[in-house]
Amino acid sequence: MKIYTKTGDQGLTSLIGGARVPKSSLRIDCYGTVDELNAYLGLLRDQEVNAPRRGLLKEIQDRLFTIGSHLATDPDHEVHKRLPDLHAADVALLETEMDQLNETLAPLREFVLPGGHPAVSFGHVARCVCRRAERLAVELRASSPVEDLVIMYLNRLSDYLFVLSRAMAHDLGVEEVTWKPRL
């Protein structure tokens, strides 16, 4: 099977269900950003500091594929009934994981600047991409159906990625650099 189809050479792509839309459409930008986020999750999963969390990070990647499939589907097509689904338990899992990670972290009293170690920086980049995906999903929802759980999951995932970044810094023995505003 060839990976190239040449069907997108004129700037159009197909949604699941067959509808053709411009590659510049908000829907494509939205699920493309979720795909970008998934790539960063793979990068985080590959960091040695995350060896104990690899299973969870893979599960998150699976949920992102689920979200991407929903966003890549023509909302007017019947195929929605056959898509993998997202559950409230997926959001709850992220909350539980954050609570466990937070037990080992010092209370947050100041804003944290990204950095200190490449793994920590990757985590903060993933958090920022997740926030962008969330903003795009919210914008898409203004004109087309987007499930509430998709937005909730992305919102909670960005929080998880922030806590994960802090946990990686802790596990690596890296000092968190806090923002000291110039007065």
PEWOFEN-V784351 format. One line per field, one symbol per residue. ss: DSSP state (A for helix, B for strand, O for the rest). Layout:
BEGIN
ss = ???
END
This chain:
BEGIN
ss = OOOOOOOOOOOBBBOBOOOBBBOOOAAAAAAAAAAAAAAAAAAAAOOAAAAAAAAAAAAAAAAAAAAAAAAOBOOOOAAAAAOOOOOAAAAAAAAAAAAAAAOOOOOOOOOBBOOOOAAAAAAAAAAAAAAAAAAAAAAAAOOOOOOAAAAAAAAAAAAAAAAAAAAAAAAAOOOOBBOOOOO
END
